[in-house]
């Protein structure tokens, strides 16, 4: 295996989902005769820090497009040992208040002894004119790094990845090595990415043979995995025992009794909640209980309605269901509004606001209501969704995180002790809201405040645990109106008809034929480079605007390739670009990858790069991005928060709409692609939709409905378990809107005994 020592100069790409990254590094030493001064690093190395030096193990590879690269298998921090490396290190963002000139001054005077001088003889730096605070900060960082280096060296024997060791150190300091020795299973659930397999590896190395601790770790890990990967907030005892047995690699029923004993032990310790046969992690069960308590509180503390009748004339553009939705907001504390794209959900929101403000203005002269009860707050999970509400309603909408005053350390300014001031709060795109965020939101809702919760129940559920919108509908505890008339698409629109078919699980071969607003291209993954080029060239010739076209695909696996293929055509600049190897260029469309309250941007926000400076001293490098008029500057160590967004995953596009969408689904995708995922991707398109990929892949996905998640909310709201159709409860004499099928019965969406009430076996005997 080849060895390399290098300092990190620049980040080209990072994927937070799988930790894969591409960096440019300055070579200090190697054992494979590398003649150049710089090298490209690839691998699961997203935690590398600009300016720091590392020792890498891996192999030299040749990429067909990007040339020679060093594929990293493992790495560890090292201190630089040459003058240039020392200058880069001391002028990096690790050392606050130290610029490149100061770093050069230190290295020019003390050379290779610079770091030792800072730690052991800091007074000597005073002769260089450095301030006491500068010297103290540098010494503190180096001492911390020494402690970190020693801890990492002690834990290197376990074979853990460098990124995981970094997270362990950040969480527990150097004490994490003692925790690993005492009981590695106790850290499961304490640090992101620390798996049961990691704990097993450490336990084997240390000859740690405590069966109870091992089973406890497997139980916690199974429940965490269910929540993080499937969105389930509980597993049945049978499911949990099966999963734990598989983790222990034991035969069927071999450890069943021991596992059940430990489950009960963890319950007594308060780490688990068990209700009937459902087993939940305490943190998730408490979140669900908190949601129920606040839902009941908001429903119970009713606000007296504004006086006077609603002014909804017969000439209004609202259909009957839309009118009922508006009326419900004034009659009920909580109203749920669901429906597909174009059915007029945002129109209802706009009308509700207008009617609320009109009623508030009328009541103002009567002086019957506090001013705060007249306020309307609007929010959505993503910035783009909030911007869309603002555009349609003319009223300011913000992200839910912004509404709650989210801070960079994960806390919220608004909670049960400092609640929001409003008479009505509207939340759009509720299908994207997970259990934890909804719990934070409800705690901040004041007594008497009314809620209008809006979303499409047929879209993908939230990325985080739970299925809030679906559960609230299934509970049948809140007034729910489902809009079904599509006002956006013209009658017979291919996109509209396809979305209706997708909701019912129908595969119509017409979707694979070219129509007015839908086109299909049969392509496999190896044909994408040529296919995307031809399609985008044609789109530009037909006058489609660059900003109106978005490529969507199910997972991150293809996003990077599609971004690079689309970039030459969709970058927002007119001059020809010959070199696209630079990570970001002025005119690039980019997406924010994490919430950043300090910068006022959120995960999923899309903007355009307006200026870049990615060469020169580390501290002078930056990217400036325009997010819908909000200009944000990213320093070198913050650039990994961005990625190109000519293409995005379905999850990242959720909450956004685009005039023209290219949806890519090739046969290389596995069976995890579901009907709801395809439906969510397809319904992002307003005007035209291009489907690229395999007919079989689309057909298999449509025939693969997303199963309901296992959550406790419906049971907690109703007090009993009962199978409920996923579709909204129909009003009297209303057509059910679906066709009885074996599939709907198997998915518990239709009672198999439908229409059989009162019928006996003898009734079938002639």
ZAPA-246200 format. One record per residue (C-alpha): residue in one letter; chain; x, y, z. Coordinates in steps of 0.1 Angstrom, whole numbers. Layout:
BEGIN
- type/mol/u/v/w
- A/A/X/Y/Z
...
This chain:
BEGIN
- type/mol/u/v/w
- X/A/0/0/0
- X/A/14/34/-10
- X/A/22/61/17
- X/A/18/98/13
- X/A/23/128/35
- X/A/5/160/23
- X/A/-12/192/35
- X/A/-48/199/24
- X/A/-50/230/0
- X/A/-85/229/-15
- X/A/-118/211/-14
- X/A/-133/201/-48
- X/A/-163/181/-37
- X/A/-179/167/-5
- X/A/-209/143/-2
- X/A/-222/146/34
- X/A/-244/115/28
- X/A/-215/90/25
- X/A/-185/111/35
- X/A/-169/108/0
- X/A/-148/138/-9
- X/A/-122/151/-34
- X/A/-94/173/-22
- X/A/-63/189/-37
- X/A/-32/184/-15
- X/A/4/197/-14
- X/A/28/168/-13
- X/A/55/167/14
- X/A/67/131/11
- X/A/57/99/-7
- X/A/70/64/-15
- X/A/57/61/-51
- X/A/79/86/-69
- X/A/54/113/-74
- X/A/71/141/-93
- X/A/45/169/-90
- X/A/40/192/-60
- X/A/3/186/-58
- X/A/-20/156/-59
- X/A/-58/149/-60
- X/A/-71/129/-31
- X/A/-103/108/-32
- X/A/-122/86/-8
- X/A/-142/88/25
- X/A/-122/118/36
- X/A/-148/146/40
- X/A/-135/155/75
- X/A/-101/166/63
- X/A/-94/202/72
- X/A/-79/228/49
- X/A/-43/237/60
- X/A/-37/206/81
- X/A/-12/179/73
- X/A/-19/141/72
- X/A/-3/108/65
- X/A/-23/88/40
- X/A/-24/51/30
- X/A/-39/42/-3
- X/A/-31/36/-39
- X/A/-25/57/-70
- X/A/-54/53/-96
- X/A/-61/68/-130
- X/A/-95/83/-136
- X/A/-105/82/-173
- X/A/-115/119/-172
- X/A/-95/135/-144
- X/A/-63/116/-146
- X/A/-41/104/-117
- X/A/-56/105/-83
- X/A/-46/90/-49
- X/A/-74/69/-35
- X/A/-72/71/3
- X/A/-79/40/24
- X/A/-68/54/58
- X/A/-52/86/72
- X/A/-40/103/104
- X/A/-30/138/114
- X/A/6/148/114
- X/A/23/181/121
- X/A/41/197/91
- X/A/79/194/90
- X/A/89/219/63
- X/A/88/257/64
- X/A/62/261/37
- X/A/40/236/54
- X/A/45/253/88
- X/A/35/286/73
- X/A/3/271/57
- X/A/-5/254/90
- X/A/0/285/113
- X/A/-20/307/89
- X/A/-49/282/86
- X/A/-83/288/102
- X/A/-71/267/132
- X/A/-52/297/145
- X/A/-76/327/150
- X/A/-59/360/147
- X/A/-28/347/129
- X/A/-24/358/93
- X/A/1/346/67
- X/A/26/375/74
- X/A/27/366/111
- X/A/31/329/103
- X/A/60/337/79
- X/A/76/359/106
- X/A/75/330/131
- X/A/89/304/107
- X/A/116/328/94
- X/A/129/332/130
- X/A/124/297/144
- X/A/122/274/114
- X/A/116/238/122
- X/A/114/246/159
- X/A/85/270/155
- X/A/59/247/170
- X/A/81/236/199
- X/A/88/273/206
- X/A/52/282/207
- X/A/44/254/232
- X/A/75/254/254
- X/A/90/289/250
- X/A/61/312/242
- X/A/78/343/257
- X/A/103/342/228
- X/A/75/352/204
- X/A/71/385/222
- X/A/104/397/205
- X/A/85/394/171
- X/A/58/419/183
- X/A/30/393/187
- X/A/2/401/211
- X/A/-3/380/243
- X/A/-37/369/230
- X/A/-22/356/197
- X/A/5/337/215
- X/A/-20/322/240
- X/A/-44/311/213
- X/A/-17/294/193
- X/A/-3/276/223
- X/A/-38/264/233
- X/A/-45/250/198
- X/A/-12/232/197
- X/A/-16/217/231
- X/A/-51/205/221
- X/A/-37/191/189
- X/A/-10/172/209
- X/A/-37/157/232
- X/A/-57/149/201
- X/A/-28/133/183
- X/A/-20/111/214
- X/A/-56/100/217
- X/A/-58/92/180
- X/A/-26/72/182
- X/A/-40/52/211
- X/A/-72/44/193
- X/A/-55/37/159
- X/A/-51/0/170
- X/A/-89/-5/167
- X/A/-90/1/129
- X/A/-116/29/131
- X/A/-118/55/104
- X/A/-101/88/110
- X/A/-133/107/106
- X/A/-150/86/133
- X/A/-121/91/156
- X/A/-123/129/150
- X/A/-160/128/160
- X/A/-153/107/191
- X/A/-126/132/202
- X/A/-149/162/195
- X/A/-176/146/216
- X/A/-157/132/246
- X/A/-122/147/243
- X/A/-92/124/250
- X/A/-113/104/275
- X/A/-130/86/246
- X/A/-102/60/246
- X/A/-110/50/282
- X/A/-147/48/273
- X/A/-139/24/244
- X/A/-118/2/267
- X/A/-144/1/295
- X/A/-174/-8/273
- X/A/-174/1/236
- X/A/-212/-7/233
- X/A/-221/23/256
- X/A/-211/48/228
- X/A/-237/35/204
- X/A/-262/63/198
- X/A/-238/88/214
- X/A/-217/96/183
- X/A/-229/98/147
- X/A/-216/69/126
- X/A/-205/48/156
- X/A/-220/14/147
- X/A/-225/-19/164
- X/A/-199/-33/141
- X/A/-174/-7/153
- X/A/-181/-17/189
- X/A/-177/-54/181
- X/A/-144/-47/165
- X/A/-131/-29/196
- X/A/-146/-55/219
- X/A/-128/-83/201
- X/A/-95/-64/202
- X/A/-98/-59/240
- X/A/-112/-94/247
- X/A/-144/-77/261
- X/A/-169/-105/266
- X/A/-198/-90/285
- X/A/-228/-106/268
- X/A/-254/-83/284
- X/A/-235/-51/272
- X/A/-232/-66/237
- X/A/-270/-74/235
- X/A/-278/-39/249
- X/A/-257/-23/222
- X/A/-274/-44/195
- X/A/-308/-35/208
- X/A/-301/3/208
- X/A/-284/1/174
- X/A/-313/-18/159
- X/A/-338/8/171
- X/A/-316/37/160
- X/A/-311/21/125
- X/A/-349/17/122
- X/A/-354/54/130
- X/A/-326/68/109
- X/A/-330/46/78
- X/A/-367/37/77
- X/A/-382/65/98
- X/A/-398/40/123
- X/A/-402/51/159
- X/A/-407/16/171
- X/A/-401/-20/163
- X/A/-422/-49/174
- X/A/-406/-73/199
- X/A/-404/-100/172
- X/A/-388/-76/147
- X/A/-363/-64/174
- X/A/-353/-99/185
- X/A/-348/-109/149
- X/A/-326/-79/141
- X/A/-306/-83/173
- X/A/-301/-120/165
- X/A/-288/-111/131
- X/A/-263/-86/146
- X/A/-251/-112/170
- X/A/-248/-137/141
- X/A/-267/-163/161
- X/A/-291/-189/149
- X/A/-329/-185/151
- X/A/-342/-184/187
- X/A/-306/-191/201
- X/A/-305/-159/222
- X/A/-342/-150/222
- X/A/-347/-152/259
- X/A/-315/-134/267
- X/A/-325/-106/243
- X/A/-359/-103/258
- X/A/-344/-101/293
- X/A/-321/-73/282
- X/A/-350/-54/265
- X/A/-368/-55/299
- X/A/-336/-44/317
- X/A/-332/-14/293
- X/A/-369/-5/300
- X/A/-363/-5/337
- X/A/-332/18/332
- X/A/-355/42/313
- X/A/-337/37/279
- X/A/-367/20/262
- X/A/-405/24/263
- X/A/-426/-7/257
- X/A/-462/-5/249
- X/A/-480/-37/241
- X/A/-455/-54/217
- X/A/-440/-21/205
- X/A/-405/-12/216
- X/A/-392/24/212
- X/A/-361/43/222
- X/A/-371/66/251
- X/A/-360/97/232
- X/A/-384/90/203
- X/A/-413/79/225
- X/A/-410/111/246
- X/A/-410/132/214
- X/A/-442/115/203
- X/A/-458/120/238
- X/A/-448/157/237
- X/A/-464/161/203
- X/A/-496/145/215
- X/A/-497/167/246
- X/A/-492/199/226
- X/A/-518/189/200
- X/A/-543/183/227
- X/A/-533/216/243
- X/A/-537/236/211
- X/A/-570/218/203
- X/A/-584/224/238
- X/A/-576/260/242
- X/A/-600/274/216
- X/A/-598/309/203
- X/A/-630/328/199
- X/A/-636/333/162
- X/A/-637/367/145
- X/A/-672/380/142
- X/A/-690/382/109
- X/A/-694/359/80
- X/A/-666/350/56
- X/A/-668/370/23
- X/A/-665/341/-1
- X/A/-685/351/-31
- X/A/-699/326/-56
- X/A/-678/343/-82
- X/A/-646/334/-64
- X/A/-622/310/-82
- X/A/-623/286/-53
- X/A/-639/252/-58
- X/A/-662/237/-31
- X/A/-634/219/-13
- X/A/-612/250/-12
- X/A/-641/270/3
- X/A/-646/243/30
- X/A/-609/245/38
- X/A/-610/283/43
- X/A/-642/279/65
- X/A/-625/252/85
- X/A/-597/275/96
- X/A/-623/298/112
- X/A/-642/269/129
- X/A/-614/246/140
- X/A/-582/250/160
- X/A/-563/227/137
- X/A/-571/222/100
- X/A/-552/198/77
- X/A/-552/205/40
- X/A/-539/179/16
- X/A/-538/175/-22
- X/A/-515/170/-52
- X/A/-496/197/-71
- X/A/-519/223/-88
- X/A/-549/215/-67
- X/A/-549/249/-52
- X/A/-534/245/-17
- X/A/-514/278/-20
- X/A/-546/295/-33
- X/A/-563/284/-1
- X/A/-535/298/20
- X/A/-537/331/2
- X/A/-575/333/7
- X/A/-572/323/44
- X/A/-548/352/50
- X/A/-570/377/32
- X/A/-601/366/51
- X/A/-582/366/84
- X/A/-568/400/79
- X/A/-602/413/68
- X/A/-619/399/99
- X/A/-591/412/121
- X/A/-595/447/107
- X/A/-632/446/113
- X/A/-628/434/149
- X/A/-602/461/155
- X/A/-629/487/157
- X/A/-648/465/181
- X/A/-616/461/202
- X/A/-624/425/211
- X/A/-591/408/202
- X/A/-556/413/213
- X/A/-533/425/186
- X/A/-511/394/187
- X/A/-542/372/179
- X/A/-546/390/146
- X/A/-511/381/134
- X/A/-505/354/108
- X/A/-472/336/105
- X/A/-462/316/75
- X/A/-435/289/73
- X/A/-422/259/54
- X/A/-394/234/58
- X/A/-372/248/31
- X/A/-363/282/19
- X/A/-376/276/-17
- X/A/-409/265/-4
- X/A/-412/295/19
- X/A/-402/318/-11
- X/A/-430/303/-32
- X/A/-456/311/-5
- X/A/-442/346/-3
- X/A/-444/350/-41
- X/A/-480/338/-42
- X/A/-495/354/-11
- X/A/-475/386/-10
- X/A/-468/379/27
- X/A/-434/371/42
- X/A/-429/334/48
- X/A/-398/318/64
- X/A/-384/284/71
- X/A/-396/267/102
- X/A/-361/268/117
- X/A/-360/306/111
- X/A/-395/310/125
- X/A/-384/292/157
- X/A/-351/312/159
- X/A/-328/282/154
- X/A/-292/288/166
- X/A/-260/274/153
- X/A/-256/252/184
- X/A/-290/234/177
- X/A/-312/253/201
- X/A/-343/275/194
- X/A/-351/309/207
- X/A/-388/301/207
- X/A/-401/272/229
- X/A/-427/266/257
- X/A/-411/294/278
- X/A/-410/319/250
- X/A/-438/312/226
- X/A/-446/327/192
- X/A/-470/355/191
- X/A/-498/348/165
- X/A/-534/340/161
- X/A/-528/318/131
- X/A/-498/298/119
- X/A/-497/282/85
- X/A/-471/255/78
- X/A/-467/243/41
- X/A/-451/212/28
- X/A/-459/192/60
- X/A/-450/159/44
- X/A/-413/170/48
- X/A/-416/178/86
- X/A/-402/151/108
- X/A/-411/142/144
- X/A/-383/162/161
- X/A/-389/194/142
- X/A/-427/192/147
- X/A/-422/187/184
- X/A/-400/218/186
- X/A/-426/238/166
- X/A/-456/227/187
- X/A/-439/237/219
- X/A/-437/272/206
- X/A/-474/274/196
- X/A/-493/296/221
- X/A/-527/287/236
- X/A/-556/298/214
- X/A/-535/299/182
- X/A/-550/282/152
- X/A/-530/259/128
- X/A/-534/253/91
- X/A/-511/224/82
- X/A/-507/219/44
- X/A/-491/192/24
- X/A/-493/164/-1
- X/A/-499/130/17
- X/A/-488/111/-14
- X/A/-453/126/-14
- X/A/-423/111/3
- X/A/-423/112/41
- X/A/-397/132/59
- X/A/-360/123/59
- X/A/-361/122/97
- X/A/-381/98/118
- X/A/-419/99/118
- X/A/-446/106/93
- X/A/-464/135/109
- X/A/-488/145/81
- X/A/-499/110/74
- X/A/-504/102/111
- X/A/-525/133/117
- X/A/-547/123/88
- X/A/-549/87/99
- X/A/-559/96/134
- X/A/-591/112/122
- X/A/-589/136/151
- X/A/-585/168/130
- X/A/-606/184/103
- X/A/-590/172/70
- X/A/-598/185/35
- X/A/-584/168/4
- X/A/-583/189/-28
- X/A/-586/168/-59
- X/A/-593/192/-88
- X/A/-561/202/-106
- X/A/-562/240/-114
- X/A/-527/243/-128
- X/A/-526/218/-156
- X/A/-551/220/-185
- X/A/-575/191/-186
- X/A/-559/161/-201
- X/A/-524/173/-192
- X/A/-499/144/-194
- X/A/-482/154/-161
- X/A/-515/156/-144
- X/A/-527/123/-157
- X/A/-494/106/-149
- X/A/-495/120/-113
- X/A/-530/106/-109
- X/A/-519/72/-122
- X/A/-489/72/-99
- X/A/-510/78/-68
- X/A/-531/47/-77
- X/A/-501/26/-87
- X/A/-512/24/-124
- X/A/-486/19/-151
- X/A/-499/34/-183
- X/A/-477/27/-213
- X/A/-485/62/-226
- X/A/-460/75/-201
- X/A/-433/59/-223
- X/A/-446/77/-254
- X/A/-438/113/-264
- X/A/-467/137/-257
- X/A/-472/175/-254
- X/A/-457/178/-220
- X/A/-440/145/-213
- X/A/-412/128/-233
- X/A/-394/95/-226
- X/A/-359/85/-236
- X/A/-348/50/-231
- X/A/-312/53/-219
- X/A/-289/33/-196
- X/A/-263/48/-173
- X/A/-234/43/-197
- X/A/-253/63/-223
- X/A/-261/93/-200
- X/A/-231/114/-211
- X/A/-242/115/-248
- X/A/-279/115/-239
- X/A/-279/144/-215
- X/A/-258/164/-239
- X/A/-283/159/-267
- X/A/-313/167/-245
- X/A/-299/198/-230
- X/A/-286/211/-264
- X/A/-321/206/-278
- X/A/-337/223/-247
- X/A/-315/254/-252
- X/A/-324/255/-289
- X/A/-361/254/-280
- X/A/-356/285/-258
- X/A/-360/268/-224
- X/A/-343/291/-198
- X/A/-314/277/-179
- X/A/-329/285/-145
- X/A/-362/268/-154
- X/A/-347/234/-159
- X/A/-338/209/-131
- X/A/-324/174/-133
- X/A/-337/150/-106
- X/A/-327/115/-97
- X/A/-335/92/-68
- X/A/-301/91/-50
- X/A/-268/109/-46
- X/A/-251/82/-66
- X/A/-258/98/-99
- X/A/-260/135/-88
- X/A/-223/143/-92
- X/A/-221/128/-127
- X/A/-253/146/-138
- X/A/-240/179/-123
- X/A/-208/177/-143
- X/A/-227/167/-175
- X/A/-252/195/-172
- X/A/-228/222/-160
- X/A/-215/234/-194
- X/A/-251/239/-206
- X/A/-268/253/-175
- X/A/-242/275/-159
- X/A/-255/311/-158
- X/A/-229/328/-180
- X/A/-227/335/-217
- X/A/-190/331/-223
- X/A/-175/297/-232
- X/A/-158/279/-204
- X/A/-129/256/-213
- X/A/-119/246/-178
- X/A/-146/231/-157
- X/A/-122/214/-132
- X/A/-126/242/-107
- X/A/-150/233/-79
- X/A/-171/265/-83
- X/A/-173/292/-109
- X/A/-192/325/-111
- X/A/-226/316/-125
- X/A/-228/281/-110
- X/A/-261/270/-95
- X/A/-254/257/-60
- X/A/-274/242/-31
- X/A/-269/247/6
- X/A/-263/213/23
- X/A/-270/221/59
- X/A/-289/247/80
- X/A/-268/277/88
- X/A/-289/302/109
- X/A/-259/326/112
- X/A/-258/331/74
- X/A/-296/329/70
- X/A/-296/299/47
- X/A/-310/264/51
- X/A/-305/229/38
- X/A/-319/227/3
- X/A/-317/265/-6
- X/A/-306/271/-41
- X/A/-285/301/-52
- X/A/-260/313/-78
- X/A/-223/319/-73
- X/A/-216/356/-81
- X/A/-179/358/-71
- X/A/-151/334/-63
- X/A/-115/337/-50
- X/A/-101/302/-46
- X/A/-64/309/-50
- X/A/-38/327/-30
- X/A/-35/327/8
- X/A/-60/305/26
- X/A/-75/334/46
- X/A/-83/353/14
- X/A/-102/325/-3
- X/A/-140/328/-5
- X/A/-171/321/-26
- X/A/-200/346/-27
- X/A/-235/332/-34
- X/A/-268/350/-41
- X/A/-298/332/-25
- X/A/-329/350/-38
- X/A/-314/384/-30
- X/A/-296/373/1
- X/A/-258/375/-6
- X/A/-238/350/15
- X/A/-200/348/16
- X/A/-183/314/24
- X/A/-148/312/36
- X/A/-125/284/25
- X/A/-134/261/54
- X/A/-171/267/48
- X/A/-173/259/11
- X/A/-181/223/18
- X/A/-216/235/28
- X/A/-223/239/-9
- X/A/-226/216/-39
- X/A/-236/221/-75
- X/A/-273/218/-80
- X/A/-280/214/-117
- X/A/-290/180/-106
- X/A/-304/170/-72
- X/A/-320/141/-54
- X/A/-357/138/-51
- X/A/-355/145/-14
- X/A/-335/177/-20
- X/A/-360/188/-46
- X/A/-390/182/-24
- X/A/-407/215/-15
- X/A/-396/231/-48
- X/A/-412/233/-82
- X/A/-396/238/-116
- X/A/-411/247/-149
- X/A/-391/219/-167
- X/A/-378/187/-151
- X/A/-356/159/-163
- X/A/-362/128/-142
- X/A/-334/101/-144
- X/A/-341/65/-134
- X/A/-319/39/-150
- X/A/-320/1/-145
- X/A/-289/3/-122
- X/A/-311/15/-94
- X/A/-321/-12/-68
- X/A/-356/-20/-56
- X/A/-355/7/-29
- X/A/-370/32/-54
- X/A/-407/35/-45
- X/A/-438/48/-61
- X/A/-439/78/-37
- X/A/-404/87/-47
- X/A/-412/87/-84
- X/A/-445/106/-77
- X/A/-426/132/-57
- X/A/-400/137/-85
- X/A/-425/138/-113
- X/A/-447/163/-96
- X/A/-419/188/-93
- X/A/-426/196/-130
- X/A/-450/224/-138
- X/A/-448/227/-176
- X/A/-428/198/-191
- X/A/-413/165/-180
- X/A/-386/144/-196
- X/A/-382/109/-183
- X/A/-348/92/-189
- X/A/-339/57/-182
- X/A/-354/22/-182
- X/A/-391/13/-187
- X/A/-386/-16/-164
- X/A/-371/6/-137
- X/A/-400/30/-138
- X/A/-425/1/-138
- X/A/-409/-17/-109
- X/A/-409/16/-89
- X/A/-445/23/-96
- X/A/-454/-12/-84
- X/A/-434/-7/-52
- X/A/-455/14/-29
- X/A/-438/31/1
- X/A/-449/12/32
- X/A/-463/31/61
- X/A/-438/38/89
- X/A/-442/23/123
- X/A/-450/51/146
- X/A/-470/56/179
- X/A/-488/88/171
- X/A/-521/74/159
- X/A/-523/50/188
- X/A/-514/78/213
- X/A/-541/101/198
- X/A/-568/74/196
- X/A/-559/52/225
- X/A/-563/21/203
- X/A/-547/5/173
- X/A/-569/2/142
- X/A/-561/-2/105
- X/A/-570/31/87
- X/A/-570/38/50
- X/A/-542/61/41
- X/A/-566/82/19
- X/A/-584/110/37
- X/A/-617/100/52
- X/A/-644/106/25
- X/A/-674/127/32
- X/A/-709/112/30
- X/A/-721/101/-5
- X/A/-687/110/-20
- X/A/-670/87/-45
- X/A/-640/69/-29
- X/A/-618/78/-58
- X/A/-600/45/-62
- X/A/-606/10/-77
- X/A/-608/-20/-54
- X/A/-576/-41/-61
- X/A/-556/-68/-45
- X/A/-527/-44/-40
- X/A/-548/-19/-20
- X/A/-560/-47/2
- X/A/-525/-60/8
- X/A/-513/-25/17
- X/A/-541/-21/42
- X/A/-556/8/22
- X/A/-589/-10/18
- X/A/-606/-33/43
- X/A/-607/-68/26
- X/A/-641/-73/42
- X/A/-655/-41/25
- X/A/-692/-43/19
- X/A/-695/-76/38
- X/A/-711/-63/70
- X/A/-739/-86/82
- X/A/-732/-113/56
- X/A/-729/-149/68
- X/A/-712/-179/51
- X/A/-747/-194/44
- X/A/-756/-164/23
- X/A/-732/-177/-4
- X/A/-748/-211/-6
- X/A/-774/-213/-33
